[in-house]
Amino acid sequence: MIKYFFMPILAGFFIIGCQSNPDKPKDLIKEPVYIDVLTEVFMAQSLAELKNITEKEDSLVNVVFDRYDVSRDQFERSHEYYQRQGEAQVVRTDSIRSMLRNEREALMRARQEQREQQDQHEPRGPREQQEPMEQDSDQH
């Protein structure tokens, strides 16, 4: 009986989610800015989770909103609008994922290069710094 109660609600969400031209909010964030904000929101949330500071997640996300001069409500309305564009939103999130993956790989390469440079410039240990001793030969 309960599952029949939820069926019309789920169908309504499906129909709303598949609208080809949902109502645009008056304060819609332009798509390129939306993608930047969404990317940084993902990063802030990941940072909070990674550093185990989830209680500060809202503060981190608010910094992102302030940086782009966007309110949380404006972002949520815009996010809802863009979410309703199923295929296009998949493309947007895939591009974000790809960009973040590329940035992570670039950071990993930079770290590796930095380690290699440090290894090359580190002073050698006392044993390695000594010049090889002349071997005593029995031929005097």
TADA-V507187 format. One record per residue. N is the residue number from 1. SS is DSSP state (H for helix, E for strand, - for the rest). D_LAST is the distance of its C-alpha to the last C-alpha in Angstrom with 1 decimal. Layout:
BEGIN
n->[N/N]
ss->[SS/SS]
d_last->[D_LAST/D_LAST]
END
This chain:
BEGIN
n->[1/2/3/4/5/6/7/8/9/10/11/12/13/14/15/16/17/18/19/20/21/22/23/24/25/26/27/28/29/30/31/32/33/34/35/36/37/38/39/40/41/42/43/44/45/46/47/48/49/50/51/52/53/54/55/56/57/58/59/60/61/62/63/64/65/66/67/68/69/70/71/72/73/74/75/76/77/78/79/80/81/82/83/84/85/86/87/88/89/90/91/92/93/94/95/96/97/98/99/100/101/102/103/104/105/106/107/108/109/110/111/112/113/114/115/116/117/118/119/120/121/122/123/124/125/126/127/128/129/130/131/132/133/134/135/136/137/138/139/140]
ss->[-/H/H/H/H/H/H/H/H/H/H/H/H/H/H/H/H/-/-/-/-/-/-/-/-/-/-/-/-/-/H/H/H/H/H/H/H/H/H/H/H/H/H/H/H/H/H/H/H/H/-/-/-/H/H/H/H/H/H/H/H/H/H/H/H/H/H/-/-/-/-/H/H/H/H/H/H/H/H/H/H/H/H/-/-/H/H/H/H/H/H/H/H/H/H/H/H/H/H/H/H/H/H/H/H/H/H/H/H/H/H/H/H/H/H/H/H/H/H/H/H/-/-/-/-/H/H/H/H/-/-/-/-/-/-/-/-/-/-/-]
d_last->[106.4/103.7/101.8/105.1/105.2/101.8/102.3/104.5/102.0/99.1/101.1/101.9/98.2/97.5/100.2/99.2/95.5/96.4/98.6/97.7/98.8/98.7/100.1/97.7/97.3/98.5/95.1/93.0/89.3/88.4/86.3/83.0/83.2/84.2/81.2/78.9/80.7/80.6/76.9/76.1/78.5/76.5/73.3/74.8/76.1/72.7/70.9/73.3/72.9/69.1/68.7/71.4/73.7/76.7/79.0/77.8/78.3/81.7/80.2/77.4/80.0/82.3/79.5/79.4/83.2/83.1/80.4/82.7/85.9/87.3/89.2/88.6/92.1/91.7/88.5/90.2/93.2/90.9/88.7/91.8/93.1/89.8/89.5/92.9/91.5/89.8/87.9/87.0/85.7/83.5/82.1/81.6/79.8/77.6/76.6/75.8/73.7/71.9/71.2/69.9/67.7/66.2/65.7/64.0/61.7/60.9/60.1/57.8/55.9/55.6/54.3/51.7/50.6/50.5/48.3/45.9/45.7/45.0/42.3/40.6/41.0/40.0/36.9/34.2/33.3/30.5/28.2/28.9/28.5/25.0/22.5/20.1/17.0/13.7/12.3/9.2/7.1/6.0/3.8/0.0]
END
